[in-house]
């Protein structure tokens, strides 16, 4: 038996810059867990070793608040005691972090291309519930954007491809009839005229936009000639190798010393030295950073008007 506790779910969201609300001790949680990190179905209910994401809708009536949906997910029902999912994205695009352990969201299903018979989706996937009635309620763009961002964040953090993202419905009849679910369903920005279950391919493509591209590596070195070609640019640089942290302005490929009385007028940017340090002169405030600032020291002095 393998039962993992995904106590790093918060790190997955944090790494993707997704705001979330951690669900701590809660009156609707009959398990009495003090936090999301210790909340989950008992070991006796089965394994939990997820390798993908299963997407759902709550089927709650339109207008149901996020707090009410959270209560239902924590408590569950007679067929599926809580927690019902690890995460919830409510109608206001608030992400609730609910459980680190197994949840009762997926039941029996077949992941196309992976399972040859009905398998335990609660063991194999992380469940995301999203607030929608599923019978015609239009999905708000803000909610969909956050929903897709959460899917992408989980895949990126745990090293899964988009082929490890499924809809609850696609683990049922299309894959072999292990369940009769339709979720997620209804018109959403990717399928504005959708009257039933979403297209898995369209949803995967939509979510994949949130995945980072390949690491571009370090930026190329900027030569003096390249900087000189930036005609009309206004860049300020501080060079630690010059007396008193001299500040330079780059104009038409040449440098001009910026005096102390002009610091307050510097609005376009500031350059760090090789160590990353920048001068701290009030009221001068750095607003941007560039690379290879020390190259300015080798540029000719600006002599034009």
N, C-alpha and C positions, 0 to 999 in steps of 0.2 A: 504494500500500500504506500502511496506517495501523497502526502498532504503538505503543500507549500503555503506559507503565509506571505502574501505579497505586501509586506510592510513598506515597500519602496514605491507603491503606487503614487504617493505624493511627489516623489522625486521625478517620476515620469511626467507628471503635470507641470511641475516647477521647471523642468528642463525645457519644456515647450512654451513657457511663459503663459500658462493657462491658470487663471484665477479659479480657486475652488473653495468650498466650505467643508471642512472636516466635521463629520458627525461624531460627536463625543457621546457620553452617556445620555440616553434619551428615554423618555417615559413610554414611547411606543415600542421600544426594544425589549421584548420579554426575556432576552438572553442576559440582560443586565451588563453587557460589555461596557467597560469604561471608555472605550474609544473605537474608532474604525479599525485600528491596527489589531485589535483583539476580537473583532466581530466576525462571525462566520458560522456556517452550519457545523454541527458536531462531527468529529472524526468518524463516528459510527454510520454517518449517512453516505460516505463514499470518499473517493480520492479527490484531490484537487491539485492538478499539475498542468495549468493552462498553456496552450501553444497558439492561441489566437483570440479573436474578439467576436462576440455574438451581439448583434444589434437588435433592439426591441423598441416597441412603443408601449406605454402604460395602459392604454385603452381607457384612461380616465376621462370623464366628461369634459368637454371644452370649458375653459374657465377655471378648472381645478387649480388650486394654488400649489406651488412647489412644496410647501410645508405639508399639505394634505397628501400629496403623492409620496413624499418621504415617509410619512406615517404608515401608509399602506405597504411600502417596500420593507420597512423595518418589521412590521407585524406579520405581513403575509396573509395566508388564508389556510383553510383546513387541508387543501390539496398541496399547497406550497408554502409552508411556514417560512418566516423571514430569517435572515435577510434575503430578499428576492433578487438583488443584484449588487454588484460591487460599486456601481456608479449610477447616478441619475443626472440627466440634463433636463431641467424644468423649462416651462414655457417662457420664462424670463431669461433664459440662457445661463442660469446659475448651475454650476457643476457641484454636485454633492458627492463627497467621498465617503462611502458608507461602510464598506467591508473589505478586509484584507484576505479573508478566508473564503471557503466555498459558499456559493449562493444558489438559491433555488430559481434560476431564471430560464434554463434551457431544456430541462427534462431530457427526453429521449429524442435523438435525431441522427442524421447521417450528414457528415460534411462531404459534399461532392468531391470525389477524387481522393478522399482519405479513408473514409469508413465504408466497409462492405456490408455492414448490418447496423441496426439501431444501436447507438452508443450513448454514453452519459455525457451530455453537453455541459452539465454543471461541473464535471471534472476537467473537461478539455478546453473550456473557454472562460474568458472574463466577460461578464454581462454588463451591458450598458442599457439602462432603461431611459427613454426620452418621453416626455409628457406630450401626449396627443391622443385623441379619441380613436384615430385609425379608420374612421368611417366618413371622412370628408373634411375634417378640420384642416385648414391650410397651415402648413408648417412655417413659422416665421423664419426669415432669412438669418437673423441673428442666432436663433437656436440651432439651426442647421449648421451654420459656420462653426459654432462651438462643438457641436456633436462630432462633426468631421475632424476637427482639430484634436479632440480627445482620442478618437480612433487612431489618427496618425501618430499622436504622441505615444500611445501604448505600443504600436508597432515599431516605432523608431527605438524606444527605450529597451524593449525586450528582443529586438532584432528579428522581427517577423516581417514578411512581405505582405503586400495587399492580398495575396492569395490566401492569407490566414484571417481574412475578414469575411464574416458570413451574416446573412439576415436570418432571423429565427425561422421565417417562412421557408427559406431555401434548404433548411435541414429537414423539412417535412415532405409533403407529397412530391415535389419535383425530384427529391433524392431517394424516395422509397416509401413514403407514407408513415414515418414514425410519429408524426404529430400533425395537427391540422391548423397550425398557426398562420396568420396572414401578415404579421408585423416584420418590419415597419411598413406602414401603408399610408396612402393619401398624398395629395398634391404638395410637392416641395420644390425648391428652386431648381433642382436638377431635372425634374419631371413635372412641370407645372400642371399638366393635364392628367396626372396619374390618379386613377380612381381605385386602385387596388394596391397590391404589394409593389414595392420599389424594384427596379432593375438592379440586381447585384453588381453587374458590370459598371453601370452608371454611378452607383454609390462608391464603388472602389475607386473609380477614376476621380470622383469628386474628393474623396478623402486623401488620395495620393498627392494632391496639390499641397497638402500640409506637411508632407515629408521633406526633409532637407535634401538638397542635391549632393553630389559628390564633393568632398573637401577640395576646394580649389588650391590649397597649399598657400605658402607665403606669397605676398604680392611681389611682383618683379621690382628690382631696384630702379629708382627713378634717376636718370642721368642729369647732369647739368644742362645738357642740350635739351632734354625733354622739359625741364622746368623753364628754360629760357623761351621755349616755344609757347608757353601759356600766356599769350599776349592778352593784356587787359585784366589779368587776374589780380586779386588783392589777397595776399597771404601774409600772415605775420609769423615770424619764427623767432624762437629764443635759442641761442647757442651758448651752451655752458662753457665753451672754450674761449669766449670773448669776455672782456672786462665787464663786471657788474651785470652779467646776464643781459647783454644787449638784445634789444628787440629790433627785428628787421621787417620791413615791408617789401614784398616782391611786386614790382611794377614793370610790365613789359619785359620780363626776363632780366631785370637788374634789381639790385638791392638798395634800400634807403633806410638809414637808421631812424627809428621811431623814438622820439624823445618822451620823457616822463609825462610831460604835459599833454601828450596825445593818447596816452593809454586808454583814457575813458572813451575815446572815439573809435577804438578797435572793435569792430562788430563782426567781421567775417570769419575769424578763426584764430587759432593759436597752435604753435608747434611745440611738441615736447622735445627734449634733447635725447641723446642715445640711451640714457638711463630711464627715460619715461618721466623725468621731472619737468615741471613747468613753473615759471615765476608766478608768485602770488602777490600782485600789486593791486591794491584797491584804487579805483573801482573797476579795474580791468578784470574781466571774467572770461575764461576760455569757453568757447562754444563748439569747437570742432577740432579734430586732430588729423594730421596728415603724416606721411612717411618721408624719411630722408631730408629732414629739415636742415641738417648741417651742411647740405650741399649749397645752401644759400651763401655760406661764408666764402665760397670760391667764385661767386658771381660778381660781375663788375658793379661798381657803384652807379646808382641811377643819377643821371645828369639832366634829364629832361624836365619840362615844366610839370 
